[in-house]
Amino acid sequence: MFWNLGKKLMIDAVTGASYKHKDQIPGVKIQYCVKAKRGEFESGYTNTAVVYG
């Protein structure tokens, strides 16, 4: 998930422990939240992580 205009948007799903955001613009702030899912179990969102491309 990432934040866009105050709303959470799903950008991708991965099966690993890392994620590479394609087409990220250097210096542009992106905020991410992560949610884990395994089978029928699903976590809540993590705290927001801020990344500058």
Helices and strands as residue ranges (DSSP letters): E 2-4, E 7-9, E 29-32, E 37-38, E 41-42, E 49-52
